Amino acid sequence: MGDFMICRKVKAHLPDLLLAPKSVPAEVRAHVESCAACGKELKELEATMALMDAWTAPEVSPYFETRMAVLMREAQQGAPTGWLERMRARLLFGNHMNLRPLAAATLALIVLVSGGTYAGFGGFSKPKPAPVQASQVIKDLQSLDENAQMFQQLNSMDEQDAGDNGGGTGNSL
């Protein structure tokens, strides 16, 4: 593992070793001489550089610019086949002054929609859930809770009436 880390650090210095060998630290040069893999990599880089030095660029034809201008003019004057090709040609070859109002309107629409959505104006908020209908039993229990004091008063009045009648359970009608 240690040799792998050293080789990784040394491989970063290999191009410097080719182009400016005196600027490379002595440890890197010593490692390249002792490590077979790093030495092989350096030789491959030297061979690549030798091939690049031997390569010559091809001569450009003296009529290249003239031919390119003719091809560009033909491409500009040729009628595009479909609407997508016409839009592409307009974007590539036409002046872009006619697109500025469209771009400004699109940008304004994006700002309005994003600002409205951020502020919650756009109607994009979550719909409110429908109210839940309580069952009759729940309504009765709520009614008992709301009127608990009144029921207590009625019970106490009933107990008083029962006490006034002699504590009996009979009715005196």
C-alpha positions in Angstrom: 0.0 0.0 0.0 2.9 2.4 0.8 4.5 1.8 -2.6 1.2 2.5 -4.4 0.9 5.9 -2.6 4.5 6.8 -3.5 4.0 5.8 -7.1 0.8 7.9 -7.4 2.7 10.9 -6.1 5.7 10.3 -8.4 3.4 9.9 -11.5 2.2 13.4 -10.9 5.8 14.6 -11.4 6.6 12.6 -14.5 5.7 15.3 -17.0 7.9 17.7 -15.1 10.7 15.1 -15.2 10.4 15.1 -19.0 10.1 18.9 -19.6 12.2 20.3 -16.7 14.2 17.6 -15.0 16.2 19.9 -12.7 13.0 21.2 -11.1 12.0 17.7 -9.9 13.0 16.7 -6.4 15.8 14.2 -6.0 13.5 11.7 -4.2 11.2 11.5 -7.3 14.2 10.9 -9.6 15.5 8.2 -7.3 12.1 6.5 -7.1 11.8 6.4 -10.9 15.2 4.8 -11.2 14.4 2.1 -8.6 10.7 1.4 -9.5 10.2 -0.6 -12.6 6.5 0.5 -13.1 7.4 4.2 -12.8 10.5 3.8 -15.1 8.3 2.1 -17.7 5.8 4.9 -17.5 8.5 7.5 -18.0 9.9 5.7 -21.1 6.4 5.5 -22.6 6.0 9.3 -22.0 9.4 9.9 -23.7 8.3 7.8 -26.7 5.1 9.7 -27.0 6.9 13.0 -26.9 9.4 11.8 -29.5 6.4 10.9 -31.8 4.8 14.3 -31.2 8.1 16.0 -32.1 8.3 14.0 -35.4 4.7 14.8 -36.4 4.1 17.7 -38.8 0.8 19.4 -39.3 -0.7 19.1 -42.8 -0.6 22.1 -45.0 -3.9 24.0 -45.3 -5.3 24.4 -48.8 -5.0 28.0 -50.0 -8.7 27.9 -51.0 -9.9 26.6 -47.7 -11.4 29.9 -46.5 -13.0 30.6 -49.9 -14.6 27.1 -49.9 -15.8 27.5 -46.3 -17.4 30.9 -47.1 -19.2 29.4 -50.0 -20.5 26.5 -47.9 -21.7 28.9 -45.1 -23.5 31.1 -47.7 -25.2 28.0 -49.1 -26.3 26.9 -45.7 -27.7 30.3 -44.9 -29.6 30.7 -48.2 -30.9 27.1 -48.3 -34.6 26.9 -47.2 -35.0 24.8 -44.0 -37.4 21.9 -44.4 -39.5 22.0 -41.2 -40.3 24.5 -38.5 -37.6 23.1 -36.2 -35.0 23.5 -38.9 -36.2 27.1 -39.5 -35.9 27.9 -35.8 -32.4 26.4 -35.7 -31.4 28.4 -38.8 -32.8 31.6 -37.3 -30.9 31.0 -34.1 -27.6 30.1 -35.9 -27.6 32.6 -38.8 -30.1 35.3 -38.1 -29.8 38.4 -36.0 -31.1 37.9 -32.5 -32.8 41.3 -32.1 -36.2 39.8 -32.7 -35.8 37.3 -29.9 -35.2 39.9 -27.2 -38.9 40.8 -26.6 -39.7 37.1 -26.5 -36.9 36.4 -24.0 -38.0 39.4 -21.9 -41.6 38.2 -21.8 -40.5 34.7 -20.9 -38.3 35.9 -18.1 -41.1 38.1 -16.8 -43.5 35.2 -16.8 -41.0 33.0 -14.9 -40.5 35.7 -12.3 -44.2 36.1 -11.8 -44.9 32.4 -11.5 -42.0 31.7 -9.2 -42.7 34.8 -7.1 -46.4 34.0 -6.9 -45.7 30.4 -6.0 -43.3 31.5 -3.3 -45.8 34.0 -1.9 -48.7 31.5 -2.2 -50.7 33.5 -4.7 -50.6 31.2 -7.7 -53.3 28.8 -6.6 -50.6 26.1 -6.3 -51.2 25.7 -2.6 -52.6 22.5 -1.2 -56.4 22.2 -1.2 -58.1 22.4 2.2 -59.4 19.0 3.3 -63.2 18.6 3.4 -64.7 18.9 6.9 -65.3 15.6 8.6 -68.9 14.9 9.5 -69.2 13.7 13.1 -71.5 10.8 13.9 -74.6 11.2 16.0 -73.0 9.5 19.0 -70.2 12.1 19.0 -72.7 14.9 18.6 -74.6 13.7 21.6 -71.5 13.4 23.7 -70.5 16.9 22.7 -73.9 18.2 23.6 -73.6 16.5 27.1 -70.2 18.1 27.6 -71.5 21.6 26.6 -74.6 21.3 28.8 -73.0 19.5 31.8 -73.6 22.4 34.2 -77.3 22.6 33.2 -77.8 18.9 33.7 -76.2 19.1 37.1 -78.6 21.9 38.1 -81.5 19.8 36.9 -80.3 16.8 38.8 -80.0 18.9 42.0 -83.5 20.3 41.5 -84.8 16.8 41.0 -83.1 15.7 44.2 -84.6 18.6 46.1 -88.1 17.8 44.8 -87.6 14.2 45.9 -86.5 15.4 49.4 -89.6 17.7 49.7 -92.0 14.9 48.9 -90.8 12.9 51.9 -88.1 11.0 50.3 -90.5 8.7 48.6 -90.4 7.7 45.1 -94.1 8.0 44.5 -95.7 10.7 42.6 -98.3 12.9 44.2 -100.4 13.7 41.2 
